[in-house]
Amino acid sequence: MSKPDLTNCPKVLQNGDVRWVMASLSLPMLLSSLGTSIANVALPALVHSFAASFQAVQWVVLAYLLAITSTIVGVGRLGDVIGRRRLLLVGIVVFSVASVLCGAASGLGWLIAARALQGIGAAIMMALTMALVGEAVPKERTGSAMGLLGTMSAVGTAVGPTFGGVLIAVGGWQAIFLIMFPLGVAALLLALRLLPTDTPSTGAPRPPFDKAGLVVLAMALAAYALAMTLGKGHFGVINGALLLASIGGGALFLWVEARAPAPLVRPGLFRQGTLGAGFAMSALVTAVVMATLVVGPFYLASVFALEATPVGLVMSTGPLVAALSGMPAGRLVDRLGAQRMTIAGLATMALGAVTLPALSASVGLAGYVGALAVTTAGYALFQAANNTAVMTGSGSEQRGLVSGLLNLSRNLGLITGASLMGAAFALGAGTSDFTALAPQIAASGLAATFSIAAGFILAALLIAVRSSVVFRHKESLNTD
């Protein structure tokens, strides 16, 4: 493989030869997604290996997610300040070294700490791969690039459990972490060889990095994530205290930002039509995605009497469809426009969400799988379009920050959706004991859950329509 000449980035863009750049960005995105999904399958082995409770080993997964959620905005902004390529390389190294530390951990505490470090590396990779698309890919091909990144993320989610199970059978739980090291080295070599260098400094003084804002925001986000995840859906005193702490932390963050000479996040950023709408829609839609992941296994086991393996196969439909839909969705965005495809994606999701309970009841398992496939295909189209609209609508000096915020909105949607959709299912079913659900009770819970999910999609659709109207109005003014 010959190395393309990326020393002159505009020349590469003119020739349209972006496949090298996307190859170097795809592997970090795959690794960060794989790091989330591959660890879940190891939890039973960790319980046995460390003689720990299931609640204790769950922190192996939670520490990774908390690290990503609490740091992704800060690392995105840091990339804007010190150079996105430079920080991406650091993130790959951190992720790779942390993977070795995970595999070598002699105790559960060391493993959890190493997973938190691995999560920081993953946050850097997630934020800066999307940010670098804006620098290295022509604007007319941004949709395809975002579709490819979405595909790689879905592939990581889809293959993680199966890949992890094979590795554990061959080399024990350590193997699922140690395999990340050679993959990380490959990602590092590709990035070093293929990514264009950071834009040289103009000589102007570098703006100070808002360390105080970063710390306060990270603590507020961590408190919120813990409030939504601890207690397995039972919202108790600790959850309430953490939620209050997150609200107080958010207020403190706004106070700090108002006085910072170079704030981490300027409040006016959220008032920009495309960006604010994109963040809001992303949070709403990913909360809906969690509905299938949270309530799906209970519904399938109860109504269709499926064992764990068939349930897993049905659940893999979503990531598989997302992986197959990512690239075609990106091409549609490039051809037909991000605004139009955002609405089309949301409309498709709404169709799937509204019909899923009815088709499951009338057609059976095939109806459930078909509606799930439609919902996921709509999500893939929405994600490619929304990511394209947000990233192309941001200035070059803040792409890292915007990418971090976009990924944060997705994570917050997933975390909130996991808690809210589980509560909706319990409310509809009339019980919080999911161990032995009668089929009719599970069906009632599914109907209640997807009624709320459809409402979320409708809210996102209204935001998308309003944003599209504003966008076209601005375009007409610019034309005149």
Secondary structure, DSSP 8 states (H G I E B T S, - for coil): ------SSHHHHHHHT--HHHHHHHHHHHHHHHHHHHTTGGGHHHHHHHHT--HHHHTHHHHHHHHHHHHHHHHHHHHHHHH-HHHHHHHHHHHHHHHHHHHHH-SSHHHHHHHHHHHHHHHHHHHHHHHHHHHHHS-GGGHHHHHHHHHHHHHHHHHHHHHHHHHHHHHH-THHHHHTHHHHHHHHHHHHHHHS-------SS------HHHHHHHHHHHHHHHHHHHTTTT---HHHHHHHHHHHHHHHHHHHHHHH-SS-SS-GGGGGSHHHHHHHHHHHHHHHHHHHHHHHHHHHHHHHS---HHHHHHHHTHHHHHHHHHHHHHHHHHHHH-HHHHHHHHHHHHHHHHHHHHHHHHHT-HHHHHHHHHHHHHHHHHHHHHHHHHHHHTS-GGGHHHHHHHHHHHHHHHHHHHHHHHHHHHHHHHT-S--TT--HHHHHHHHHHHHHHHHHHHHHHHHHHHHHHHHHHHHHHHHH-
